Amino acid sequence: MGDPEEFVMDEALEKLIDRLAADFVRRYGPRSVDPQEVAQAAKFQLFRNPPKFDAAKGTKEALIKTIVQRAALKHSARAKRHASRFKQWPEPKPGGKGLRLDPPEDKEPELPTLDGILEYIEDEPSRALCRQFVECDGNVSEVARRMKVSEGTIRYRIKVLGPRLLAAGYTPSLRRRIKPRRD
């Protein structure tokens, strides 16, 4: 058994990486992944952090194949994340069930009541915060003064409660038109 040796990037190694990247992407990768980009990522990995090769543990080709496979998987995941950022939402179907973006022309949209909004909130401290937030027309500093809590805490709790408020029908554009609570 010899000592482990470092890889030296030469023309034969580059051709091997290109061939393995093209083969791996053709067999297993999605169509959006370019084999040249995978090969480039594998070469960069070898250049940045060259592995030590020990002949007792396997062949050079097997080690290069592993590096290319990892580069392809990382590149594929990165491309998928990047593509999901720019995903287009499907257009709403006319007359279909689902979220209506604009109200029907013939009637005014029904405004949510404060009680209707608060029924989506489970615990009492969160209800108190939402009640104050709606009563103060979304003014965070006023809510913080009334509840004697820092503005950062109020902003964080509103951020956490945001999806529930939206599900209840509360949006910032409606905050001045919410029906008052009937006692």
Buried (B, 14 or more C-beta within 10 A) or exposed (E): EEEEEEBEEEEEBBEBBBBBBBEBBEEEBEEEBBBEBBBBBBBEBBEEEEBEBEEEEEEEEEBBBBBBBEBBBBBBEEBEEEEEEEEEEEEEEEEEEEEEEEEEEEEEEEEBBBEBBBEBBEEEEBBBBBBBBBBBEBBBEBBBBBBEEEEEEBEEBBEEBEEBBEEBBBEEEBBEEBEEEEE
